[in-house]
């Protein structure tokens, strides 16, 4: 037994060393003080395997589009106020010369287990031209799930700022982020959890949008966050079956007295989407000051499962299939080492 003890210690040390060795770390700096000057160059150098990759991005404004097709990549900046990826692109302009949205965003994701941390991502087309039509800052495609943004600024000068569109099994986690845009500026398909974030809507129309038509359990959760925008901005809408949970948020007086609504086509009913599960909009507040309109009244207790605000967590949102909070902690710790 005494001989086995040192062997066990050595085995544990080997496992620990191996786990840390199995991390790829790359550095990017425009100054040339790192192996790569561009983010995409660093991404393209990664081996085609599932080893976790961390790409550390030095301060600067990187005017390049990002294409992520490899799983398990974390882009980590020096801070949202220091590291920025900025491109001007209007979706309709892009589609005039390309067959799909692939490349229409600043950050284009066709992979899973992707993290965007401590960074700003800006589509400046609307800012430069005044055209506020669809322009993606981040666009996730059908294969993209388990996507994380934390400590980020995600901004577009038009609609659909953050568009993660894997409607089959997409899971997305967002914490401590600033989102800015126009109509449907945050519009996930699948399961999405937002916390400790700020939403600024530059248009007097819907801020949130959700598509949950393929699974009754798909949902969009926003908690402990702040909503503001131009006078008359609206909280949210849907075209498809959807499920919204708004927990302990703050709402600006600029928000319109307009409940979350289902968008339909009265003159073209054939374009209406199915409405299998009806309106599912749940609210809870830490104080009654946020009930500025009757439709904001707390109704979480009326949920079929009689939920409490404390139950509405990331783990609950994803039904225990994914622990993004632990993933963020791990990635940020690895970034320090």
N, C-alpha and C positions, 0 to 999 in steps of 0.2 A: 504493500500500500504506500509506503514511504517513497519507493522508487517511482510509483505512478504519479505522485504529486508534482515533481518538477516537470515531468512530461506534459501534464495538463496545463501547467503555466506556459510552457513553450508553445503548446498548441493554440492557446488563447492569444498569445502575442502574435503568432503567425496569422491567425484569422483577422486580428485587429489591423495588423500591418497591411495585409492583403486588401482589406476593405478600403483603406485609405489610398493604397497604391492604385486601386481600380477606379480612380477619378482622373479624368483628363482635364488639365488646367491650361488654358491659353490666354494670352494677354494681347490686347489691342490698344494702340496709341497712335494718334495722328502725327505725333511728333517724331515717330521713328524710334522711340525709346522702348518698344516692345517688338516681338517677332512679327506682328501683323499691323498694318496701317488701316485696314478696313475690316469691318465686322464680318461681311460675307466671305472674305478671303479666309478668315479663321474658321468659319463654319464649313467651308468647302474642304478644308484640310483634315476634317475629322474622319476617322476610320468608319467604315460601314458596319458598325456593331452597336450593341445596346449599353456600352459603358457610359456612365454618367459623365457628361462634359460640362464644364463651367468655363464660360468665356467672360473674362474680366475686362471691362471697357473703361478706359481712362476718360477723364473729362474732355469735352469737346462737342461740337455739333457735326454729326455724321450725316452727310447728304447722300444716302444710299438706301435702296430698297433691300429688305431682308427676306430671304426665302429659306424656310425651315422645312426640310423633308426627312430629317433624321430624328429619331426619338431620343429623349433624355438629353436635352440641351437647355442650359440655363444661361441667359444673357444677363449679366449683372453689371450695372453701371456704378459710377462713383457717387451717385445721388441724383434724384430727379431734377435737381436744380443745377447739376454739373454735366451730366451726360445726356445727350439728346440725339435721337434719330429723326431727321426732318426731310420730308419730300412733299412736293405739290403734285397731286394727281386727282383728276376727276374721273369717276367710274365710266361715264359715257364716252369720254375721250379715249380712255383705254380700250373700251370694247369696239371702237371703230377700227382698231388695228389688230385686235387679238380675239381669239375665240371664246375666252372665258374670263372670269374674275382673277385668275391666277396672275398676280403681278399688279393688280389694281390698288393694292394697299401698300402702306409703308412697311408693315410686317405681315408677311404671308405665311400661313402655317398649314402644312399638310403632313403633320406628324403629331405624336402624342408625348405626354410628359415634358411639356415645354414650360419654362418659367421665365418671365420678364420681371426683373427685380431692380429697384433703385435706378430707374431710368425714365426719361420722357420720350414719348413717341408722338410725332406731330405730322398731320397732313395739312399743309398750309395753303392748299389751293383756294379755299374760300377767303382766307385772310388776304391773299394776294389779288384776287380777281373780283370778289364780291359774289361769286356764284356759290350758292349754298346747297346745291344738289348733292347726291350721294358721293361721298368720298371717305374711304376707309382709312383709319389709322391702323387698326389690326383686323385682319380677316382670317378666320379659321375655316377650313374646308371640311368635307365629309369625313375624312379619316382622323380629324384632330380631336382628341379628348384628353382630359386631365391637364388643362391649361391653367396656369397660374399667372396673375399679375399682383405684385405687392410693392408698395412704396413707389408708385408710378404716377406720372401725369400722361394721360391718353387723350389727345385733343384732335379734333378735325374741324374744318371750317364749314361743314355741311352735315348731312344726314348720315346715320349708320356708322358712327365713330368706331365703336367696338362691336364687331359682327362675328361672333363665334357660332358657326352654322352646321354643326353635326347634330342633326335632329334625331338620329337613331340612339346614340349612346354618349353624346357629348356631356362632359362634366367640367365645370369651370369655377375657379375660386379667385376672388379679388379682395384684397385687404389694403386699407390705408392708401387709397388711390384717389386721384382727381380726374374726373371725366368731364369733357366739354364738347358740345356739338349742337346739332339741330335736331330735326325730327327723328324719332326712334334712335337716339344717339347711343343707347345701350340696348342691344337687341339679340339676346341669346336664344338658341334653339336647344332644348334639352334640359339639363339641370345646371343652375347657376346660383352661386352664393356670393353676396357682396357684404362687406362690413367696414365700418370706420372710414367711409369714403364720402366724397363730395361730388354732386352732380350739378353742373351748370348748363342750362338749356338756353341757347341763344335764339330760339324761335318760339313763338306762341303756339306750340303744338306739343305732341306727346314726347315725354322724356324716355320712359321705359317701354319696352315691347318684348313679348315672349311668345315663343312657339313651343307648345307641349302637346301637339296633337297625336303623337305616336304612342304615348304611354301616359296613362292616367296619373302616374306618380311624378312625372316631370314637373319641375317647379322653378320659380325665380324668387330668391330670398334677398331682401335688402334690409339690413339692420344696423342700428347705431350710426346712421349716416345723415347727410344734410342735402336738401334739395333747394336750389335757387335758380334764378334765370330772369329773362326779360318779363315784364308784366304780362300776365296771361298765359305763361307757360303751363302745360298740362302734365299731370303725373304719369299717365301711361295709357296704352291701348293694346289691342290684339286683333289679329285677323283670324288666327287659328284658336283651337282649344288651348287654354293657358291656365296657369295657377300662380298667383302673386301673394307673397308674404311680406308685409311692410311692418317691421318691428322696431320700436323705440327710435324712430327717425325724427328729424326736425324739418319743418316745411315753411318756406319763406312766405310772407304775405303776398308775394308776386304770383304765387301759384293760383291758377284759375279754379273757380268752383265748378269743376268738371270731373266727375268720377272716372276711374279707369273704364274704358268702353271697348266694345267689340265693333270693329270697322266692317260695315257691310256695304253692298252695292244694290240699293233699292231698284234702280232702273236696269240692272244687269244681275239678277239673282243667281244666275248660273255661275257667277264668279265668287259667290259666298262660300266660305270654307265650312266644314262640318262644325257643329256645336254640340258635341256629345255630352259634355259634362257641365255645361252652363257656366255662369259667372262664379269664379272662385277667387275672391279678393279678400285677404285676411289682414286685419290691422290690430296692432297692440301698441300702447304708448306708456312711457314712464311717467307722464303727467298729462292731465287733460288739456293743457295749453295747446297741444298740437292738434286737437280736434277743432280745427278752424272751420270745417264744413261738416254737415251731418253725415256724409258718406265716409268720413274718416273715423267714425266712432269705432271703438275697440269691439271686435267681434271674434277674436281668436277662440274664445271659449265656446263659440257655436260650431267650431270645426267638428266633424264627425268623430275625431279622436280626442276631442276636448283638450287640446294642446295648451301648454303654458308657454310664455315667452322664453323661459329658460331652456325649453326643449328645442327651440329653433336654432340649431347649431349647424356647422358645416358637416359634421359626421351624420347628423340626422338628415340633412338635405340629400346626401349621397347614400343614405341607407347603409352606412358602414362599409361601402365598397372602396372608399378612398379617404385618406387622412391628409388633406393638403396642408393643414396647419403644421403637422409634424414635418412634412416635406419642406416647407419654407424654412423652418428652424434649422433643419439639416443643411440646406443649401447655403444659408447665410453663415452658418458656422464653418462650413467647408471653404467659403469665400475668404474667411479671415485667416485660414491656416496657410 
